[in-house]
């Protein structure tokens, strides 16, 4: 494989990861909106905590994410928003291991 082909594959991989990261940010923005809505907050928080508990019971996720998400979901609303949408490597990592998958289909 030529150097140009390798560089093109890397560019394509970065572009694909960017799209995934952007969709995860959008999902988590949706989660934050729901968590800040008095009519939805309790139910959404309970579903997310239920997912975290399922991860823990089934050893489905690294304990680091279980602890992190449990802590985030028990924060006051403003702090929870900031933690969910943080724009650093840890924020990206947390969003890739999200308890909000139930929001993708729109069912709550």
KAHUZI-V397106 format. One record per run of one state. SS is the DSSP state (H for helix, E for strand, L for the rest). FROM is the first residue (numbers start at 1). TO is the last residue. If there is no record, write none. Layout:
SS	FROM	TO
SS	FROM	TO
This chain:
L	1	2
H	3	36
L	37	40
H	41	58
L	59	62
H	63	73
L	74	76
H	77	84
L	85	88
H	89	96
L	97	100
H	101	103
L	104	108
